[in-house]
Amino acid sequence: MRHLLTHTSGLPGLASGFKSLEASPERVTYSTADLFDAAVRDTLSFAPGERFQYSDVGYFLLGMIVEKISGRRWAEYLDQRFFKPLGMTSTSVLDHRRILKHRAAGYTIRDGELVNIRRIWDVELPSAYGVFSSVKDLVIWDAALAGGRVLTPASLALMWTPLKRNNGATGLYGFGWGVYDRRGHRWISHTGLTGTEYSRFPDDRLTVIVLTNLGAFIGADNTADPWGLTYGVAGRYVPGLFVGNEPPKPDPDPATTQRLRATLERLARGEEAPGVTPGLRAAISRAVLARRLGTLQSFTFITCDDEHGRERHGDRVRRVCHYRAVNAMGTRYHSFWLADDGRVVDYWSTTE
């Protein structure tokens, strides 16, 4: 179950799960038995615990476990165990047959045009997704979560602790939450494919919840990118979180700046990029990066944060260096986690 919760089970990723269902693309209604039959036909991508791969199949199986142990249907269990007792009156599990008051339709951007996202599958057990809610209800949920009304403090701490992989390396994911450290601030967060984001900064006593209806569609080259708004809001309340507010300073290592810019350009072209770990290279979207670098006007040093050898993806990080990139669309901030030998262990960008 730990492997399922932390997406380290080896089950297929988002674009390849329930593969056998692709034989009937016209179908939109699936029973639990249909999905389970497809799940057992899927093949493992790697040995459990070897690495991280986000898998809806895993969370579907967790839903089956909840139904088995509780003796209730998934929607009934959530409603009776959490939603009703907490007073979350605007929260429910997906049911396409139900007329839901104030329901927001989902959209995405395809070929430069705003279109319906068309997530119309009627799934009997949508435990991998499919909860409708409001910011008001999620504030109730967040207070209950922090107050011990949902889980015990010990279980909460366990949920927000990154799991160690088979090789002893610590990842960036706990039980259903991403677990990060950003400039000395603990950051617990998760996004939703339909354009939602829920972030907690527990040591700063701040939670930011953003719900949009502009999302992405799996397997398509989407330009919709609403994610990062929670971080942008948090940075206006948490001092030192943003790098864009740092005072200008001379670049102490122009050669590294040029090397990192060239690394991004190589990745955007699909070329080999020396000094980038294989896992990171696979995780970066070439199309998204190419779009951002296509009109790049400047790439300048901001600052580096000392990481004191903190572990990330199994490597010891010496420093995180931040850069300001300006293109035709605006300004983005790029952060590189660098090992002692200069290898890029991780990478992230944001608009702040």
Sequence and secondary structure as in RCSB ss.txt:
>XXXX:A:sequence
MRHLLTHTSGLPGLASGFKSLEASPERVTYSTADLFDAAVRDTLSFAPGERFQYSDVGYFLLGMIVEKISGRRWA
EYLDQRFFKPLGMTSTSVLDHRRILKHRAAGYTIRDGELVNIRRIWDVELPSAYGVFSSVKDLVIWDAALAGGRV
LTPASLALMWTPLKRNNGATGLYGFGWGVYDRRGHRWISHTGLTGTEYSRFPDDRLTVIVLTNLGAFIGADNTAD
PWGLTYGVAGRYVPGLFVGNEPPKPDPDPATTQRLRATLERLARGEEAPGVTPGLRAAISRAVLARRLGTLQSFT
FITCDDEHGRERHGDRVRRVCHYRAVNAMGTRYHSFWLADDGRVVDYWSTTE
>XXXX:A:secstr
 HHHHTT S    TTTTTGGGGG TT  EE HHHHHHHHHHS  SS TTSS    HHHHHHHHHHHHHHHSS HH
HHHIIIIIHHHT TT EE  TTS  TT    EEEETTEEEE     EES  TTS EE  HHHHHHHHHHHHTTSS
S HHHHHHHTS  B TTS B SB SSSEEEEETTEEEEEEEETTTEEEEEEGGGTEEEEEE SB   TTS     
 TTHHHHHHTTTSTT  STTS     S HHHHHHHHHHHHHHHTT   TTB HHHHHHS HHHHHHHHTT  EEE
EEEEEEEEEEEETTEEEEEEEEEEEEETTEEEEEEEEEETT  EEEEEEE  
